[in-house]
Amino acid sequence: MVIPLITPATEGALLVPYPAMLDVPHELVEDVAWLLYEHRHTRSTRRRKLGCFDQALLTLVHLQKNETFSQLGASFGISQATA
């Protein structure tokens, strides 16, 4: 689900919702998710609790909002150790 939001910072970009709004363009999350997908595919990594899109979103939330791993885990429905 994407929500169009027009602000001077986003210039009408589609934003990605998670339990709170994150001021990050949807395209950025998709780009990071594709990088994660390619990395996982190249290294043949095991299955993860979070998909590439959710892991990219979690990473961007952590970098932008500096939330603790406990807060991230609660927001994404995973354990603190997984976050």
Secondary structure, DSSP 8 states (H G I E B T S, - for coil): --EE---TTTTT-EEEESSSEEEEEHHHHHHHHHHHHHHHHHHT----SS-HHHHHHHHHHHHHH---HHHHHHHHTS-TTT-
